[in-house]
Amino acid sequence: MEEITLTDLEGLFVGHAEDLAAKTGCTAILAPGGVTASAVNPGFAPGSRETDLLKPENAVQQIHGVCLSGGSAMGLAAASGVARFLLQSGCGFDAGFLKVPIVPAAVIFDYPGNRSLGCLPDERMGFEAAKNASRDPVRSGSFGVGLSASSGKIGGTDLSSPSGLGSFGVRTKGLEIACLAVVNSLGSVVEPETGQIISGLRRSDGSLADRAEILETIWKASQNASSFPGHTVLAVIAVNSRLSKLETWRLAKMASVGLTRAIYPAHLLLDGDTVFALSTGIGPEADPSWLGALAADVVSEAIMRSVAR
């Protein structure tokens, strides 16, 4: 297999914008020509925009971008900037007398590292991220939407570990599949094959807490609901195979298994985990089960790439 990133898929562009003073940012994934898309929300507290439109039974078949943002619910404003950039570029759903860009979005709760107190990211920042979009290889690290992200937040930000964006993909059998993930998780990041914790909740001496200590910390935090910090993992996985909207939804659902493999624990009551799946439709056909199994592996590797090891 050859390693690739999201921008190796024809028609996809990725850009970032951030405010270093406020310590928050956003990331835009552009598909100006349109891609078939769907999404799943395995978390129970998603912050999102236009994800209902991505349900297989709903009418619009293609989207033109995805916006991932810090700032919690206020950060959804960044998606308007991405849409405005696409509108000015002449991209969007043909509504007759105008084209309407379809830009679903999801957010992470990146406070208290984010010092903007809800003022950012905004439409201006979303526009900047879209303007910065290119086909340069997607990097892993703490920037864009992942600027203030951390893993293992159940013990509070002071005992969490820095994370950010993770990027990974493969080219195999003529197929291209790649993922961009932002990890801002309550749980710790684990190596799927060994179960070893590689980043996340730390003890007071800086060493990584084990699974029993993580569960005990969750129990203690549950006694005071207000003590739960914000936590969410967002992933965008794209494939060049031609998929219907229903098949793309199935791909997102199977890909979400990668979150449970790479994060312990995942999908808790206040998690906002969201997985977007995109199909560019210009590659070979692939068996859906094989594709879904590969997608889960790609997502879990992207999550691991989001943390320093």
C-alpha positions in Angstrom: 0.0 0.0 0.0 1.2 3.5 -0.8 0.6 6.2 1.9 -1.4 9.3 0.8 -3.4 12.1 2.3 -6.9 13.6 1.6 -5.7 16.0 -1.0 -4.3 13.1 -3.2 -7.9 12.5 -4.1 -8.8 14.4 -7.2 -11.1 17.3 -6.6 -10.4 17.7 -2.8 -8.6 20.7 -1.2 -7.8 21.4 2.4 -7.0 24.7 4.1 -6.7 26.0 7.7 -7.0 29.3 9.5 -6.4 30.2 13.1 -6.1 32.9 15.6 -2.9 32.3 17.6 -3.8 34.9 20.3 -7.2 33.3 20.9 -5.8 29.8 20.4 -8.6 28.5 18.2 -9.0 27.8 14.5 -10.9 26.0 11.8 -10.3 23.7 8.8 -12.0 23.6 5.5 -12.2 20.6 3.1 -13.4 21.9 -0.3 -14.9 19.8 -3.1 -15.8 22.6 -5.6 -17.1 20.1 -8.2 -19.3 18.3 -5.7 -19.0 14.9 -3.9 -21.5 12.4 -2.7 -21.6 12.6 1.1 -23.2 11.4 4.2 -22.4 11.3 8.0 -23.0 9.6 11.2 -23.0 10.9 14.8 -21.9 8.1 17.1 -21.5 10.7 19.9 -24.5 11.8 21.9 -23.8 15.6 21.9 -22.9 16.7 18.4 -22.5 20.3 17.4 -23.3 20.4 13.7 -24.8 22.1 10.7 -26.6 20.6 7.7 -26.0 17.0 8.8 -29.7 16.2 8.5 -29.4 16.9 4.8 -26.7 14.1 4.6 -29.2 11.4 5.7 -29.6 8.9 2.8 -33.4 9.6 2.5 -33.0 13.3 2.0 -32.9 14.9 -1.4 -29.6 16.8 -2.0 -27.0 14.2 -3.2 -23.8 16.2 -3.2 -22.0 18.7 -1.1 -19.2 21.2 -1.9 -17.3 21.4 1.4 -17.0 20.5 5.0 -16.0 22.9 7.8 -14.5 21.6 11.1 -14.2 24.3 13.7 -13.3 25.1 17.3 -15.5 27.4 19.4 -18.2 24.9 20.2 -21.7 25.9 18.8 -20.5 29.5 18.1 -17.8 28.1 15.8 -20.5 26.9 13.4 -20.4 30.4 12.0 -17.2 29.6 10.2 -19.1 27.4 7.8 -20.8 30.5 6.4 -17.4 31.8 5.4 -16.5 28.6 3.6 -19.9 28.7 1.8 -19.3 32.4 0.9 -15.9 31.5 -0.6 -17.5 28.7 -2.7 -20.4 31.0 -3.7 -17.9 33.6 -5.0 -16.1 30.8 -6.9 -19.4 29.8 -8.7 -19.7 26.5 -6.9 -22.9 25.0 -5.4 -26.2 23.3 -5.9 -27.9 24.6 -9.0 -31.1 26.3 -7.8 -31.9 27.8 -11.1 -31.1 31.5 -10.7 -28.2 30.9 -8.3 -25.9 28.2 -7.0 -26.1 27.4 -3.3 -22.9 25.8 -1.8 -23.7 23.0 0.6 -21.3 23.0 3.5 -22.0 20.7 6.4 -20.0 21.5 9.5 -19.1 20.1 13.0 -17.4 21.7 16.0 -15.2 20.7 18.9 -15.3 22.3 22.4 -11.7 23.6 22.5 -12.0 25.6 25.7 -10.3 26.5 28.0 -7.3 26.4 25.7 -9.3 28.6 23.3 -9.3 32.1 24.8 -11.8 33.6 22.4 -14.8 32.9 24.7 -17.0 32.2 21.7 -16.1 35.2 19.5 -14.0 33.0 17.2 -14.0 31.1 14.8 -16.3 33.2 12.7 -17.3 33.7 9.1 -14.1 35.6 8.4 -12.0 32.8 9.6 -14.0 30.2 7.6 -13.5 32.3 4.5 -9.8 32.5 5.2 -9.5 28.7 5.7 -11.3 28.1 2.3 -9.1 30.7 0.6 -6.0 28.9 2.0 -7.2 25.5 0.7 -4.8 23.7 -1.6 -3.8 20.2 -2.7 -0.7 20.3 -0.6 -0.2 17.1 1.5 -2.3 17.3 4.7 -0.1 17.5 7.7 -0.6 16.1 11.2 -0.2 18.5 14.2 -1.7 21.2 16.4 -3.1 23.8 13.9 -6.4 24.8 12.3 -9.3 23.2 14.1 -6.9 21.2 16.2 -5.0 24.2 17.5 -6.2 23.7 21.1 -7.3 20.1 21.0 -6.2 17.6 23.6 -6.8 13.9 24.5 -7.7 12.4 27.8 -9.8 15.4 29.0 -11.8 13.5 31.6 -9.4 14.7 34.2 -9.4 18.3 33.1 -7.2 20.1 30.6 -4.3 20.2 33.0 -4.0 16.4 33.0 -4.8 15.9 29.3 -2.2 15.5 26.5 -1.9 17.8 23.5 -3.3 16.4 20.3 -4.6 18.1 17.1 -5.2 17.0 13.5 -4.2 13.5 12.3 -3.9 12.6 8.6 -3.5 9.2 7.0 -4.6 7.4 3.8 -3.6 4.6 1.4 -3.7 3.8 -2.3 -4.3 0.2 -3.0 -5.8 -1.9 -5.8 -6.5 1.4 -7.7 -8.5 2.7 -4.8 -7.7 5.9 -2.8 -9.0 6.3 0.7 -7.8 8.9 3.2 -8.9 10.5 6.5 -8.4 13.8 8.3 -9.3 13.6 12.0 -9.3 16.1 14.9 -8.9 14.5 18.3 -10.3 16.4 21.3 -11.3 13.4 23.3 -12.5 12.7 26.8 -10.8 9.3 26.4 -7.2 8.4 25.9 -5.7 7.4 22.5 -4.7 3.8 22.3 -2.8 1.6 19.8 -5.5 -0.7 18.3 -3.4 -3.8 17.9 -1.8 -3.8 21.3 -4.3 -1.7 23.4 -1.4 0.3 24.7 -2.3 3.8 25.8 -0.1 6.3 23.8 -1.6 9.6 24.8 -4.3 11.1 27.0 -5.1 11.3 30.7 -2.0 11.8 32.9 -1.2 11.3 36.5 0.1 14.1 38.6 3.6 13.0 37.9 3.0 13.3 34.1 2.9 9.5 33.3 -0.1 8.1 31.4 -3.0 6.8 33.4 -4.1 3.2 32.8 -7.6 2.0 31.9 -8.7 1.4 35.6 -7.6 4.9 36.5 -9.5 6.3 33.5 -12.7 4.6 34.6 -12.3 5.8 38.2 -11.8 9.3 36.9 -15.0 9.1 34.9 -16.8 7.8 38.0 -15.6 10.7 40.1 -16.4 13.3 37.4 -19.9 11.9 37.1 -20.6 13.0 40.6 -20.4 16.6 39.4 -21.7 16.9 35.9 -20.4 20.4 35.6 -16.9 19.1 35.9 -17.0 17.4 32.5 -14.9 19.2 30.0 -15.8 19.4 26.3 -14.7 16.5 24.2 -15.3 15.5 20.6 -13.6 13.6 17.8 -14.4 14.6 14.2 -13.3 12.7 11.1 -13.7 13.2 7.4 -13.0 10.1 5.3 -12.9 10.2 1.5 -12.8 7.5 -1.1 -12.4 7.8 -4.9 -14.8 4.8 -5.5 -18.2 5.6 -6.9 -20.8 5.3 -4.1 -24.4 6.2 -3.8 -25.5 8.4 -0.9 -26.8 5.3 1.0 -23.5 3.5 0.4 -21.6 6.6 1.6 -23.7 6.6 4.8 -22.8 2.9 5.3 -19.1 3.8 4.8 -19.3 6.5 7.4 -20.9 4.1 9.9 -18.3 1.4 9.3 -15.5 3.9 9.4 -16.7 5.1 12.9 -15.6 1.8 14.3 -12.1 3.2 14.0 -12.9 5.7 16.7 -13.7 3.0 19.2 -10.5 1.1 18.4 -8.2 4.1 18.9 -9.9 5.9 21.8 -10.7 4.5 25.2 -13.4 5.2 26.1 -15.4 6.5 23.1 -18.9 7.7 22.4 -19.9 8.7 25.9 -22.9 10.8 26.8 -21.3 14.2 26.2 -19.2 13.2 23.2 -20.0 15.0 20.0 -18.2 12.5 17.7 -19.1 12.9 14.1 -17.8 11.1 11.0 -18.3 12.5 7.5 -17.8 10.2 4.4 -17.2 11.6 0.9 -17.2 9.8 -2.4 -15.5 11.5 -5.4 -16.8 8.9 -7.8 -13.9 8.8 -10.1 -12.2 5.5 -9.0 -12.9 1.8 -9.3 -15.8 0.0 -7.7 -15.0 -1.8 -4.4 -16.7 -4.4 -2.3 -18.5 -2.4 0.4 -17.5 -4.7 3.3 -13.8 -4.6 2.3 -14.0 -0.9 1.9 -15.7 -0.4 5.3 -13.1 -2.6 7.0 -10.3 -0.6 5.4 -12.0 2.7 6.3 -12.0 1.8 10.0 -8.3 1.1 9.9 -7.6 4.4 8.1 -9.6 6.4 10.7 -7.9 4.7 13.7 -4.4 5.4 12.2 -5.4 9.1 11.5 -6.4 9.4 15.2 -3.0 8.0 16.3 -1.2 10.4 14.0 -2.9 13.3 15.8 -0.8 12.8 18.9 2.9 13.0 19.5 4.6 9.7 20.1 
